[in-house]
Amino acid sequence: MKEENIKTTARILLGAGLIFAGVSHLTFARKEFQAQVPDFVPLKKDDTVVSSGVAEIAMGSALVFTPKKYRTEVGQVAAAFFTAVFPGNISQLVNHKDAFGLNTDKKRFLRLFFQPVLVWWALESTRTKL
């Protein structure tokens, strides 16, 4: 498989994952996502979950549908988003909050290592050759 095909597949899978996650923020996993909102966020937890869900749907759609000319920038925005929500994962760990099957500190700790993978995935799947 050509590198471009691999990148396209990776980008579309990431975009679809974000769309799914965004929809789940707004529907069936709303309470689970509230467990990840740090206490220092000045909004109500549900408002934060809804807002981030809308952002994820928009970002996922952009990853899937943005023309090649703008993909690098979209990937950078997605990477920044994954970085910005990382404190929620830390909050879930330090506050011992169960959500998404992360019901032990060990599981919550191991989850932290997936966030850099998402950042890398967003950047690599949208990087264009110079």
N, C-alpha and C positions, 0 to 999 in steps of 0.2 A: 504494500500500500504506500502510495506517495506521501511524503511529509505533509503536503497541503491537505490531502484527504484526511489524514490523522488529525491535523489541527482543526479542520472543519467539523469532524465528528466530535472531537473534544469540546469545542466551543458550543456546538448545538446541545450536547449532553449537559454541559454546565448551565446553559441558558434554560433548558427544560427543567433541570433540577431547581433552579431559582424560581421559575414560574410555579412549579409544584409547591415549593416551600412557601412562596408568597400566598398562594391560594389556601394552604393549610393554616397560615397565620390568621386568615380571615374566617376560617370555618372550623374544621374538626380538631385542630391542635392549638387553638387559641390559649387555653389555660396552660398547656405545656410551655409555650413560648413565654408566657408571663413569668415563669420561674427563672428565666434567663435575664430578665430586665434588672439591671443593678439598681439598688436603692437610691443612688445619687442622681439618677435620671429625673429631671424635674417634671416630667409628664406622668399622667396616670399610666400604670402598667399596660392596661388594655389599649390606650391611645398609642403608646409606643409600639405595641405589637401590630396594631392595624397599620400605622404609618410605615413600619419596616416591611410589612407584607406588601403594601402597595409599591414601595421602592423595589422590592425583590421582583415583583411581577414586571415592573417597568425595565429593570436591569436585565432580567432574563430575556424579555422580548427584544431588547436592544442587542444582546449577544447573538440572538438567533437571526434578527432581521436587518441589522445595520449594514450598510454597504461597506465593502472592503476598505474604502478610503478612510473610514472612521473607526475601524475595529480596534486599533491600538489604543485609542483614547477610551473607548468603551471598556476595554480590558483593564485599563488603569483605574477607571472609576469603580469597576467591580472589585478589583484588588483593594482599593481604598475602603470600600464598604466592608469587605471581609475583615480588614484590619480594625475598622471602627466598631464592629460588633464583638470583637474579641473580648473586651471587658465583661460582656454578658456571660461568656463561657467561664471566665475567671470567677465572676460573682456566683455562678451556680456552684462552682467548686468550694469556694471559701464559706459560702452560706449553707452548704450541704443540702441543696435543693434537688429533689428528684424530678426528672423530666426526661422523656424520650428513652426510657430504659437505663438512664444514667443514675442508678440508685445506690452507688457506692462512690466513695472518694476516689478510689482507684480508677473506675470507669470515667468519672468526671475529669480526672487528671489526664488520662490517656486521650480524651476527646480534644484537649488543648493542642495536641500535635497535629490534628487534622486541619486546623485553621491555616497554618503556613502552606499546606498542600493546596488549599483553595486559592490562596493568593497566587501561588506559582501557576496553578492551572489557569486562572483568569489571564495572567500575563502571557504565558506561553501559547495558549490557544488563540490569542488575538494578535500576537507579534507578527509584523510583516517584515519581509526581508528588505534590507536597505538598498 
